[in-house]
Amino acid sequence: QVQLVESGGGLVQPGGSLRLSCAASGLLFGSYAMGWYRQAPGKERELVAVISSVGSTHYADFVKGRFTISRDNAKNTMYLQLNSLKPEDTAAYYCAAQRVGVSRPDYWGQGTQVTVSS
């Protein structure tokens, strides 16, 4: 049974930081590209960052150096370090796994809520 479980979300003040984790099980983790997406109420889900099976990365323009995606294949875990958070970063953040060469993610996590507010 494939499972992606996000954790680390919460309430943080503007300018603060959070570290999100995505723990994967039931799949050959090292064979998948991994990504973080987010969705705010009333908005479409959008890509935040992706990391290939060997660690190459790509970020959405709105990140502007504030976020860092990483993965530890030995632990079957992916991370997203969120720094300098803004209220507009408030959203549910989702983990996704995608086989190399396919057009969309194969699996999704349940999401973890990030709320940035003073």
KEKE-3310 file (N, C-alpha, C; in steps of 0.2 Angstrom, whole numbers, plus 5000, padded with zeros to 4 digits):
npx = (5004:5004:5009:5010:5014:5012:5020:5023:5018:5009:5005:5012:5022:5023:5038:5043:5049:5046:5048:5044:5039:5039:5035:5037:5030:5029:5033:5046:5056:5068:5066:5057:5053:5050:5038:5033:5017:5005:4989:4978:4963:4950:4958:4968:4978:4995:5012:5026:5039:5051:5060:5072:5075:5088:5092:5092:5084:5070:5061:5046:5043:5038:5044:5057:5070:5067:5063:5068:5070:5073:5079:5080:5085:5089:5081:5068:5062:5056:5059:5054:5060:5054:5057:5057:5043:5027:5011:5004:5008:5001:4992:4987:4999:5005:5012:5019:5022:5031:5033:5048:5047:5033:5018:5011:5009:5009:5005:4998:5000:4990:4991:4997:4993:4999:4999:5001:5002:5000)
npy = (4994:5010:5025:5042:5053:5069:5081:5093:5105:5121:5135:5150:5165:5180:5180:5170:5152:5136:5118:5106:5089:5074:5058:5043:5027:5010:5011:5011:5022:5029:5028:5038:5054:5068:5080:5096:5103:5117:5123:5135:5141:5143:5144:5137:5122:5123:5121:5120:5116:5104:5089:5078:5060:5059:5071:5084:5100:5111:5126:5136:5152:5161:5157:5163:5161:5158:5145:5128:5113:5096:5079:5063:5048:5036:5037:5037:5049:5066:5084:5100:5116:5130:5147:5164:5167:5172:5180:5176:5164:5155:5140:5123:5111:5099:5083:5074:5060:5055:5045:5043:5051:5051:5061:5067:5067:5051:5048:5055:5064:5067:5081:5095:5108:5125:5140:5157:5170:5185)
npz = (5000:4995:5003:5007:5019:5025:5037:5049:5047:5053:5063:5061:5063:5052:5043:5049:5051:5044:5044:5033:5031:5022:5022:5014:5010:5004:4991:4979:4983:4979:4965:4961:4956:4967:4974:4980:4982:4983:4990:4991:4999:4987:4977:4963:4964:4965:4959:4970:4972:4965:4965:4958:4956:4959:4964:4958:4957:4955:4956:4959:4953:4963:4975:4976:4982:4995:5000:5002:4994:4998:4999:5007:5003:5009:5020:5015:5014:5011:5011:5015:5017:5024:5024:5029:5029:5022:5023:5012:5009:5015:5015:5011:5010:4999:4997:4983:4973:4958:4944:4934:4918:4917:4915:4925:4944:4952:4965:4980:4995:5010:5014:5023:5034:5032:5040:5040:5050:5060)
capx = (5000:5008:5007:5014:5012:5016:5020:5027:5014:5007:5004:5019:5021:5026:5045:5045:5051:5044:5051:5039:5042:5035:5037:5035:5031:5025:5035:5053:5057:5073:5064:5052:5054:5046:5037:5028:5012:5001:4983:4974:4955:4947:4964:4970:4984:5001:5018:5030:5046:5052:5067:5072:5077:5095:5093:5091:5079:5067:5057:5042:5046:5036:5048:5062:5075:5065:5061:5073:5068:5078:5077:5085:5083:5090:5075:5062:5058:5057:5058:5053:5062:5051:5059:5054:5036:5023:5004:5001:5011:4996:4989:4988:5004:5004:5018:5018:5028:5030:5038:5052:5044:5026:5016:5008:5010:5006:5003:4998:4998:4984:4992:4998:4991:5003:4996:5006:4998:5001)
capy = (5000:5016:5030:5048:5057:5075:5083:5099:5112:5124:5142:5154:5173:5182:5180:5164:5147:5129:5112:5101:5082:5069:5051:5038:5020:5006:5012:5012:5029:5031:5028:5043:5061:5070:5087:5099:5108:5120:5125:5140:5141:5147:5144:5131:5119:5125:5118:5124:5114:5097:5086:5072:5055:5060:5077:5090:5104:5116:5130:5141:5159:5165:5155:5168:5159:5157:5138:5123:5106:5091:5072:5058:5042:5031:5037:5038:5056:5072:5089:5107:5121:5136:5153:5171:5166:5178:5178:5173:5157:5151:5135:5116:5109:5092:5079:5070:5056:5054:5041:5047:5051:5052:5068:5069:5063:5045:5047:5061:5064:5070:5088:5098:5115:5130:5146:5162:5176:5188)
capz = (5000:4994:5007:5008:5025:5027:5043:5050:5046:5059:5063:5061:5062:5046:5043:5053:5047:5046:5040:5031:5030:5018:5023:5009:5011:4999:4984:4978:4984:4974:4958:4960:4957:4972:4973:4984:4979:4988:4988:4996:4998:4982:4972:4961:4967:4961:4960:4974:4971:4963:4966:4954:4960:4960:4968:4954:4959:4952:4961:4957:4954:4969:4980:4977:4987:5002:5001:5000:4994:4999:5000:5010:5000:5014:5025:5011:5016:5007:5015:5012:5022:5022:5027:5027:5027:5021:5024:5006:5009:5019:5011:5012:5007:4998:4994:4978:4970:4951:4941:4929:4912:4916:4914:4932:4949:4953:4972:4983:5002:5013:5015:5030:5034:5034:5041:5042:5052:5066)
cpx = (5004:5005:5012:5011:5016:5015:5024:5024:5012:5006:5011:5018:5025:5034:5048:5047:5047:5048:5046:5042:5037:5038:5034:5035:5027:5027:5043:5055:5062:5072:5059:5055:5048:5044:5032:5023:5008:4994:4979:4967:4954:4953:4965:4977:4990:5007:5022:5037:5046:5059:5067:5075:5084:5097:5093:5084:5076:5061:5052:5045:5044:5040:5054:5067:5073:5064:5067:5070:5074:5075:5082:5082:5084:5084:5068:5058:5061:5055:5057:5054:5059:5054:5056:5047:5032:5015:5001:5004:5006:4992:4990:4994:5004:5011:5015:5024:5026:5035:5042:5048:5037:5024:5013:5009:5006:5003:5003:4997:4992:4985:4993:4997:4997:4999:5001:5002:5000:4996)
cpy = (5006:5022:5036:5052:5063:5077:5089:5106:5114:5131:5145:5161:5174:5183:5174:5158:5140:5124:5107:5094:5078:5062:5046:5031:5016:5007:5012:5019:5032:5031:5034:5050:5063:5078:5089:5104:5111:5122:5129:5140:5146:5147:5137:5128:5121:5122:5123:5122:5106:5095:5079:5066:5055:5067:5084:5093:5109:5120:5135:5148:5162:5163:5160:5167:5158:5150:5134:5116:5101:5084:5068:5051:5036:5031:5038:5044:5061:5078:5096:5112:5127:5142:5159:5170:5172:5175:5174:5166:5152:5147:5128:5114:5101:5089:5075:5066:5054:5050:5045:5046:5051:5059:5071:5065:5056:5044:5054:5060:5067:5078:5090:5105:5120:5137:5151:5168:5178:5189)
cpz = (5000:4999:5007:5013:5026:5034:5044:5049:5053:5058:5065:5060:5055:5047:5047:5048:5049:5042:5039:5029:5026:5019:5019:5011:5005:4992:4984:4978:4979:4967:4956:4960:4963:4971:4979:4980:4985:4985:4993:4994:4992:4976:4969:4964:4962:4964:4964:4972:4969:4964:4962:4959:4962:4963:4964:4956:4954:4956:4957:4958:4960:4975:4982:4982:4994:5004:4999:5000:4994:5000:5003:5008:5005:5019:5022:5013:5012:5012:5011:5018:5020:5027:5025:5025:5027:5022:5018:5005:5012:5014:5014:5008:5006:4995:4988:4975:4962:4948:4935:4922:4911:4917:4921:4937:4950:4960:4975:4991:5004:5014:5022:5029:5036:5035:5044:5044:5059:5071)
residu = (GLN:VAL:GLN:LEU:VAL:GLU:SER:GLY:GLY:GLY:LEU:VAL:GLN:PRO:GLY:GLY:SER:LEU:ARG:LEU:SER:CYS:ALA:ALA:SER:GLY:LEU:LEU:PHE:GLY:SER:TYR:ALA:MET:GLY:TRP:TYR:ARG:GLN:ALA:PRO:GLY:LYS:GLU:ARG:GLU:LEU:VAL:ALA:VAL:ILE:SER:SER:VAL:GLY:SER:THR:HIS:TYR:ALA:ASP:PHE:VAL:LYS:GLY:ARG:PHE:THR:ILE:SER:ARG:ASP:ASN:ALA:LYS:ASN:THR:MET:TYR:LEU:GLN:LEU:ASN:SER:LEU:LYS:PRO:GLU:ASP:THR:ALA:ALA:TYR:TYR:CYS:ALA:ALA:GLN:ARG:VAL:GLY:VAL:SER:ARG:PRO:ASP:TYR:TRP:GLY:GLN:GLY:THR:GLN:VAL:THR:VAL:SER:SER)
# end
